[in-house]
Every structure is written in structure tokens, then in C-alpha cells.
Amino acid sequence: MLNHFLILKKILLNIMEASALIAIISVTITGVTTLMTGFFTSMSLSRCTKIVCCFGCFDCDRSVVSDEVVARQVELTNQNNI
């Protein structure tokens, strides 16, 4: 009977370690996704026509969005933060 409890204890410890690992991975992915979303949102509202980041790994020439689009996006962001 004691042997069964020891086996059950080992199984539960392995499950808890796996769940902790899954939780850490989930939180990390959520954090990185949030940072990337914030970065690319601010980049889309930028007035720059040539963007170079990550030491030249990402380089693009783009057309700047109109002032109306920027104003609308800022207004929507402010409404969502209220």
C-alpha cells in the first residue's frame, strides 16, 4: 500500500512540474506578444518613411498614413483606455 502512495506522489509531482512549465511558457508568450503588439502599433502611427530596426535586420520604406487615420486611431485608443 505504501508503494502505491509513493508512485502516486511521483506522478503528481511530475504533473505539477509540467503544469508549472506550461504556465511559465504561456505567460512568457503572452508578454512577448503584448510587447510586439505595442511596438508595431506605435510603429504604424509613426511619421517616419524609412524604418530600420534590429541593427538593420528589419528595413522598410513605407508610405505614411494620413492625419485622419492617425487621429481616429488615437481616439479609439483613448476610448479603450477609459
N, C-alpha and C positions, 0 to 999 in steps of 0.2 A: 504494500500500500504506500509506503514511504517513497518507493521508487517511482510510482505514478505521479506523486506530488512534485518530485524533483524534475521529472520530464515535463510536466505541465508548467512549472516555473521557468524552465529553459525556453519553452515555446512562447510564453507570454513575454519574456524579456526580449526575444527576437522580434516579436510583433511590435513591441513598444519602440525598439530601436528603428525599425523600418518606418513606423508612423512618424517618429521624430525627424527622420531623414526626409520623408515626403513633405512634412510641414516646413522644414528649412528650405527645401528646393522651391516649394510653392511661394513662400514669402520672398525669396530672392528673385524669382522670375517676375513676380508682381512689382517689386521695387524697380527692377531694371526696365520693365515695360513702362512704368509711370515716368521714369526719368527720360526715356526715349520719346514718349508722347509729349512731354513738356518741352523737350529740346526741339523737336520737329515742329511743334505748334508755334513756338517763338520764332523759329527759323522761317516759317511760312509767312509770318507777319513782318518779317524784316524788309527793309527797303533796299537791301543790297542786291546788285545784279550779278555779281560773281562771288560764289561761296567756295571757300577752301577750308576743310577741317580734317582732323585726324592726320596732321602733318602731310597733307597732300593726298591722302588715300581717297578722300571724297572731294571732288572738284566739279562744280557745275556753273554754267551760265544760265540765268533764268530771267524771265520777264517778271517785272514787279506787278503785283496785284493793284487794282485801283483803290483809291482812298475810300470809296464807298464800301468795298468789301472788307477792308480793314476796320472801318468804323462799325460795321454790322457785327463782325466777329468779336470786337472788344465789347460791344453792347451785350451780346449773347453771353460772353464770359462773365461779365459783371452781374447779369441776371442769374446765372447759375451759382454764383458765389453768395448770393443773398440768402 
